[in-house]
């Protein structure tokens, strides 16, 4: 057998939230509330589903390699040129392509801790050295991250806003101040997977226009309810994109996903319903955590991180046996915390009732 690259041998595989089918099979559950992967509890837009069904008639043909129609639609939405957009197989593919194109073995990548594991994964895959910068409270320590990038000569710096798993955000003015200390040779990637849930002011478009080394990413997996389609995009200057077009797989994004994405962008009513459900659900969960005496982090996303006041693995397991699936956060370095996705009113009620019973020892 051929030898495995040293970088891959030393990596730990990413472990996603447990699939519903596995849990149901292992525990014999038929009714499970799934609140562990920050999905839209309303599902995708009916328009997106219909568009994907219509596109099925063309699955015998290869999709247009650059997702041109979707890039043009995004360009209209953002009021930016279409050649500033890269559509990928989820925003994860955008992260990987940035790493594959811009990192050499031994380069440094600055990541916030705790945050989304994919940043570390793509860096380690390319043999880069990861520079961890702990959060300040529950949000990014932007001055420390800027200093780390400058001192280490980092090629990439990842930010997550709102951050996963905390749901916290940072101000645009604070990022602009930090950018004055970040070397122009460092690409600053702002992951905005949950941006559509965030009501705070933050002008991503202006940042991409003002700083040639800023990349912004978005996904259709969260508010658009299309995680299974694997669709996301990056926004960056054409000169950054040019080498990525050379390296990317021209057919990584399928035609069904593109058709669904186009339809989803136009269904503003579905987005409004999702935002209303999320807003009402967060208010309900905040009140429940306060009543139960559990500390939680105010979130601008569609999930809430809370302190169970005891080992989270124990609480997770007991919730699971009551048919409620959430995300324990030991992998984020938070052994007493769990992250719960905001669900429908009924799902939220079942979670709170189960949590209360677990905390009482029932």
N, C-alpha and C positions, 0 to 999 in steps of 0.2 A: 504493500500500500504506500502511496505517496505520503510524505510528511505533512502534518498540519502546521500552518503558520503559527509561530510562537504567540502572536497577538491573539489569535483565536483560542489557542490552548489555555490561555490565562483568563479568558472571559467567563463570566457567569451568564447563562441564558436569561433573557427577559421572561418573567413569569407573569402573564396577564391574570385578570380576575377569572375565577373558576367558572367554566361554562355551566349553564343551567342543566343541560342534559347529564353532565357528570354528577352534579349534586343530586339530582332526582334519582339517578340510578343507584348511587352509593347509599342514600338515606331512605329510599323508598318513598319520596315525596312526590305528590302529583300537583300540588299547588304551591308555587314558590314566588315570593316577591323579590325581584332582582334589582338591587340598588347598589351595585358594586362597580359599575363601569361608566357612570356618568352619561348614560344614554338618554335620549328623549323619550319619556314615558308615553307620549302620544304617538310615537312612531314617525315615519316619514310623511311628508305632504302627500295627500291623495293624488295631486297632480304629478308628483314625482313618480309615484307607483305607476300611474297610467302611461306616462311618457316612457318609462322603462319597458313596460309591456308592449307598447307600440314599436319600440326599437328592437324587440326580439326578432322581428321579421328580417332584420339585417345582420343577424349574428353570424351568418356564413361568410361575411366580408370582414376584412381587417378594418379597425377604426382609423380615422384620420389621426396621424401620429402625434400631432401637437395639441390636440383638443382645441382646435382653432375657434370653433363656435363659442365654447365656454370661455376661452381667453378673451375673445371680443366682448362677450357679455360682462365679464369681470372688469374689463377696461372701462366700459361705460359706467358701471357702478362706482368705480373708484376714481373716475375721471383721470386716468393715466393711460399712456400708450399700451397697446396690446403686447408689444415686445418686452414689456416689463414683467410679464406673468409666465409662470411655469406651473402647469397642472400636473399633479402627481398622484400616485397610488397611496392616497392619504398624505398628510403632512409629514409622516415618517419617511416617505421616500425623498421628500425635499431635504430633510436633515441628512439622510444617507448620501445623497448626491453631493451636497455641499462638502461632506467629509471626504468622499471619494475623490473629488476634484481638487480640493484645496489643502488636504492634509498629507504630509509625509510622515513616515515613522519617526518618532521622537519629537514631533511638533507638540505644542501645548494647547489645550482647550479649557477654558474657564467655564465652570458650571455652578449654578446655585444648589445648595443642599439644605433641606430636601426639595426635590423637584422631579420632573418627569424623567424616567430612567433612560429614554431613548437618546438623550444628549450624550450621556456617558457611553452608551452602547456603540453609537456610530464613531465616537472618538477612539475607543479601544479597538474597534474593528480595524481601523487604519493604523494601529500601533502608536497612536498619540498618547501623550501623558495628560491625564485629567487633573486640573487644579480645582479643588473644591473650595467654595466660599460659602460659609454658613449664612443662613438668613439672619437678618437683624429683627428680632421679634418673630413675626410671621411673614415678612416680605423680603424682597431682594435688598441686599446691602450693596447698593450701586457704587458708592465710592470705593468700597473694598474690592468689588469686582473689576472696576476700572483700573485700580492700582495693580491688581493681580495680572491683568492683561498687559499693562505697560511693563511691569517688572519681569514677566516671564516671556514676553514677546509672543503672546498667544496668537494663533491663527484664527480661532473661533471663540466667541463668547456667547453663551446661550442665556436668554432671559425667557421667563414664562409669565404672561400677564393676561388674566388672573393666573396665579401660580397653582399648579397641581402638586401637592394635595391641600394647600392651605386656603385657596380661594382669594388670597390677598392681592392687592395691586400696588403699583408705585405711580407717582405723579410724572407727567410728561416733562415738567420743568426739571425734576430730579434726574431723569434720564438724559436730558440735554446737557445738564451740568456735568454728568459723568462722561458723556461723549467727548467733552473737551479734553479729558484725560486718557481716553482710549486711543491707541495708535491707529492711524488711517489704514494700516496693514492688517488690522484685526476686523474680521467680519462679525458684526453684532446681529445675532439672530433673535428676533422677538417672536416667540411662539404665542399666537393669539387664538388658541383652540376654543377658548370660552368667551371671546370678546363680545359676542352678540348678547350675552347675558349681562354684561357689565354696563352699568348706567353712569359710570364716572367719565369725565372728559379725558380724552386721549386721542390725539390726531396722528394715527399711524401713517396716513398718506403724506403728511407734512414731513414726518421723520425720514421716510424713504426718499423724498425729494431733496431734503436738506443735507442728508449724509450719504455719500456714495457707498459707504461700507455697512449700511443697515439693510437687513433682509427681514421682511415680515411674512409670517406664515399663518394660514387659516385652514380650517377643516370643515367638511360637510358632515362629520361624524356626530357632532354634538347637537347644536340647536336644530340642524336640518334632519336629524334622525336617520342618517344614512351611513352608519358605521360599517354595515355589511357591504356597501358598495366600494369602500376604500377610495375616497376622493378627497383631495386637498389641494392647496396651491401655495406658491411662494411669490412674493413681489420683490423685485430687485432691479438694479440698473442693468441694461442690456449687456454692458461689458462684463458683468459678473455672470450673466446667463450664458454667454457665448460658449465657454468651454463645457458647461453642463449639457447643452444640446448635443455636444459631441459624445459625451459619456453615457447619456441616459438610454434606457430601453425605449424605442419609439412606440411600443404597443403596451406599455405598462398600465395605461388607463383604458378601460374598456368602454365601448360605445354605449352600453346600458347606463353606466355611471354618468357619462357626460350628458345623456338625454335627461336623466333624472335630476342632475345638478342644475341644468338650465331651467327646468320646470320648478324646482324648489326655490330658486332665487326669485321667481315671480310670484310665489304664493305667500304674500305678506300676511294674509289672514292666519295661516298656519303658524307663522312665526309669532304673531301677536298672541295666539292662544297658548303657545308654548311659554312665552314670557309671563303671561298671566298665571298659568299653573305653577311655574317656578317661583314667582313672587309670593303667591299665596302659600305655597308649600314651605318656603323658607320661613315665613312668619310663623306658621304652625310649629315647625321644628324648633325654631329659636325659643318659643314659649315653652315647648315641652322640655327642652334641655334646662331652661331656667327652673322650671318646676321640679325637675329631677335633681337639681343641684350639680349639673355637669357643665364644665367649661367648654365653650366652643369658639371657633374662630369666625368672625364676621366674614362672609363670603360674597364675592361679586360673580361667582360662577353658579353652576347648577348642582352643587354639592356642598356639604358642610363637614368640616373636620372637627371632631369632638374628643374630649378626654374622658375615657370610661372610668378613670380613677382606680384602675386595676389592670392587670395584663389583658391586652386587647384580644389575644388569641383565645382566651377563655370565654370572653363575651361573644366573640365571633362564632365560636363553635356552638354555644348555647342558643344564639339567635338563629343559626343555621338549622338547628334541630326543630326550631319553631317555624321554619319555612321562610325565613328572612335572610337574604344574602347581602352583606355589606363588604367593605374592603378594610381588612386590618392593615395597619400602617407600619408594622415592624420593618418592612423592606425600605421604608423611607427614613428609618432611624427613629421612629416614634412608637415604642412598644406598648404604650398605654392608650394610643389613639386609634380611632376608626374613622373612616370617611364614608358618608352615606349620601347617595344620589337623591336629589329631590324627585319624588315620584308623583303619582296622582294622589288625590285626597285620600282614597281608600288605601293605597300602598303606604302612604305616610302614617295613617292611623294604625295599620297593622304593625309597622315598624315600631312605633312608639309603645304600643301595647306590649309587644314582645320584649322590648328593651326594659320597660318597667318591670315586667315579670322576672326577667333575668337579674336585674339589680336587686330585686327583693329576695332572690334565691328560690323562686317558685319553680 
